[in-house]
Amino acid sequence: MGTWVSLGEGKVLRFFARKPKWSIVTAAPKGEAGRKWGDYWFATDLAQALRKEGVDTKVVSRAGASSQQRDSDDVVVVLRGLRRVVPSNTSATWMLWVISHPEMVEPGEAAQYSRAFAASQRWDPGPEIGEFTPLLQATNSLRFTPMPSLEKSGVLFVGSTRGNFRPIVRDALAVGIPLKIYGVGWDKFLAPDQIAGNFLDNSELPAAYASSAIVLNDHHRDMAEQGFLSNRLFDAVAAGARVVSDPALGISEVFGSRVVTYHSPEELAEIIRDPDSFFPSEENAPQRIHSEHDFRVRARALIEAADSVRHD
């Protein structure tokens, strides 16, 4: 594609439109270590969606946020995690997307960006922190989709300990629910035969969710209280899984009856042992997540925001 411009005397020149150049800055460290972070795979799926929308996109580790290479970007999207990132130049349009740890966002941080988004529909950070447009997390529906050929069995939890005996795992084991657990750090709390593996490759997650009878999910307390819904919820529901989670603000508004919350170990046991009584048939749940919460939906929202800024 291109535009032909007449130069007179029968001469014409063709101008080719350059694809906009975007970088996604993730909180994950660079290299192989970063590939074990959910933030990295979130950024990778978002980049894929942006490319499908015609945007030249690359994923950059947190160390690359201040690189001189950002000077050649048209747009930089910062996925806010554990550390604040200060925009390094004024030529690019910098946009902030808080996807985790809202309690760590600092006063005035949003004001340094052309646009600021938050993965919550209910967060009210107050005027000191700044204004944020709701933009929930998402899934890659090309990967996370129901697999009817797989038999569903077992209760799955995927996640590191974060240095603590995570409550939903502790509660399930306390009432005798056998679990398939993948994640780093569990050897501190569990016997080796209780751990399925230290790491479940991202490419294996879709089938793992789709083939599980129940997927367990939990949140950091601050994220649950502020409505920052876990990315695992989007992926697991998109894969057709039934999910049991700790309570989180706004969770039923997004996922309906496909995600059931519990409040005690006894209630958790009751849900897992008789799921049909708690999960009404909702065959269209994965399709609804695909249509409303796919990364391409989020990519289009970001492109529209960036275009608005650059047009102004």
N, C-alpha and C positions, 0 to 999 in steps of 0.2 A: 504494500500500500504506500502511496505517496501523493504529492501534489505537484502538478505540472505548471510551471510559470513561464510565460512567453517573454523572451528577451528581444524580440523584434527580428526582422530579416529572416524569418523562418526558424530561428533558434529557440529552443525551449530547454529549460532546466528542471530536473525533477528533485524535489526536496522530500526526503524520507523522515517521517515523524519518529523521534526517538522515544523509546519506552521510558516512562518515568523510573528512576532508580530509588529503591527503598532499602533500608536496612532495619532489621528487627533486633533490638538489643535485649538479650535475655539475661536473667540473673544468674544463670548457670556459669560455672567456670569453663575455660576453654579446654579443648582436647577430649580425650576419652572419658575423663572424670565427669565432664559436663553432660555426656550422653546418658548418664544414669539419673539425671535430673528430669522431673516431669516438665519443668520450665522449658528445657531444650526441645522436647517433643511437641509441646504446645506451640512454640515458635516455628518449628518445622512445618507443622500442619497449617499454621496461619500463612507461612511463606508460600506453601503449595497453593493455597486458595488465592492468594494475591497474584501469583503467576498465571493462574487460570483466568484472572480478570485483566490480564495484559500488563502486569506490573513486574518489572525486573527486580527481584527481591533476593536478599541474602540474609542469613542469620549470623549475628555477631555476638560473641560472648561479652560478658560485662567488662572484660579488660579492653575490648575494642571500642567502647563508647566514646573515648576521647581521642581515638586515632585520627590522624590527618585524612584518612580515607573517608571520614564522614563529611569532609568538605565537598566531596563530589556527589553526595546524596541529594536527592530532591526531598525525600521524606525520611525521617527516622522515628520509628515507633519503639518506645521504651516499655518493656514489660516489667513493671515495678515489683521487686521481690524484697529481699532483705536489705538492700542498699539503695541509697538515693543516687540518682544519676543526674548530673547537671549538664544541660545542653552545651555542646562545645563550639558551636558556630551559629551564626545568624542567617546564613544563606539557605539552609535546609528548613523545612517545616518539621518541627519536633512535636510529637504527640505522646502523651503519657497514658498508659493503661495499667491501672492498679488491679492485679489479679490475685494478690494474696497479701497477708499481713497489713491490713489497713491501719492497725495501731502504730505502725512505724512510719507512716507518711507524715512529713514534717510541715509546719506552718510555712506558707508561701511557696511550697513546692510546685503546686499546680500552676501558679502564675508564671513560672518560667517556661511553660509550654504553650504552643498555639491552641491545643485542645487537650483536655484531660478526661479520661474515661475511668469508670470503676466497674468491676465485675459484680455489682450488686444493684438491685432495684430499690433497696431500702436504706442504704447507708446515708447518714446525714453528718458529714464530718465537721460542719460549722464553718463560719466565715474565715476563721484563721487558717484553716487548712486549704480552703478554696472550693471552687465549683467543679463538679464532676458529672458527666453524662453517663447514665447507666449503659453498660455494655457487658452482658454476661459472658462467662466462659462458653466453650462450644465443643463440638466434636467433628471428627473427619468421617462423614458418612460413607465415604468410599471404602474405609477400612472397618469401621464399627457398624455392623449391620447384622441382623439375625441370620443364623445358620441352621435352618431346620434339620439338616442332615445330622447334626451333632446331638447326641443324647445328653440331657441335662442331669447333672448330679453334683453333690457336694456343696460345701459352703466355702467361698473364696475370700481371702483378704490379701490385697497387694499393697504394700507400703512399708517403709522403714519404721523403726521404733521412735525416731526423733528424740532418742535418749530416754524415752519413758515407756512404761507398759501401757500401750494405748488402750483406753477404756473399753472400746467395743470388743477388742480381742480378749481382754481380761474378763469381761462380762460373759462372753460366749463360753470360754473355757471353764469359768466358775460354775456354770450350769450344765456342764458335760457335753457341749456341742463340739464335735470334731471339726477341725478347720484345716484347710489347705492354705498355708501362709507363705508368702514370698516377701522378702525384704531384708535389709541390712540391720544388724543389731539384735536380732531376736535370740541369738545364742546366750545373751545375758539373762533372759527371762524364761526361756523354754528349753526343753531337752532337744537334742538333735533330731530325734524321730518326729518331733512336732513341727519341724520347719521343712517346707517343700523345696526351698531354695533361697539363696541370698538375693537373687536377681531374676526377674522375669523379663525377657527381652520385649521391647515395645512391639515388635512384629508379632509376638505371640499373644499379646493382650486381647485382641478381638475374639479369637477362638476361646481363650480362657473365660472371658465374660459370657460369651454366647453359650458355652457348655456347662456353666455353673447353675445349680438350682437356686442359689442365693449368692449375691455379692454383698459384702459388708463394706460400709463407708463411714468415715468420721471426719470431723473438722477440727482445726485449731479453734479454741474457744472464742477468740476475738472474731474470727471469720464467721463462725456460726451466729454469733450475736449480731453481727453487722450485715448478714445476708450474703456473704461471699461464698457461693455454693461451689463445692468441690468439682473439679474437672472429671473426676471418676464417675460422678453421677451422670453426666452427659454421655460419656463413653459407654458405660454399662447399660443404661437404658436404651441407647441407640443400638446396642448389640442384642437387645431383646431380653436382657436380664431383669430379674426381680431384685430390687436393692433394699436392704435394711440399713438405716442410717441413724446417727444421733440427730436430735432436733436441730434445725437451722432456720433462721428467719427467712420466710418466703419460699421454702422448699416445696410445699404443696402447690403453690401457685404456678410453679414451673413444671413440676413432674407429676402432679395429680396423684393418683393411687398407685402409680408404678414404683414409687419410693415410699416405704412405710417406715415411720420413725418409732423408736422405742424409748422407754424411760426407766427401765429397771432390768436387771439380768433375767428375772422371771418372765417379764414380758417379751424379752428378746427370745428366750427359749420357746415360748408359746408361739411366736410368729414363725420361727424356723421349723418347728415340728409340725405345724399345720398351716403352711403358707396359703393354701387355697381359701382359707377363711379370712385372710387379710388382704390378699391381692385379687380383686375382681378382674374378670377378663377385660383386657384393654389392648386389643390386638393392634390398634393404630398408634400406640404410644411411640414405638421406634420411628415410624413415619413422621409423626409430629415433631419429634426431636430433629430429624433430618431436615425438615422443611423450615423450622423456626430457629434452630440452633446449630446449624452447620457453619464451619469456618468460612465458607463462601459468603454467607449472610453477614458475618462480622467483617470480612474483607471489604464488602461493598459499603458498609457503614463507615469504615475507616477511609476508603477512597473518597467517598462523598464529603467527609469532613475535611480531608486534605485539599481537595479541589476547591472547597468553599474558602479555606484560608488563603490559598494561593491566588484564587480569583480576586479576593478582596485586596 
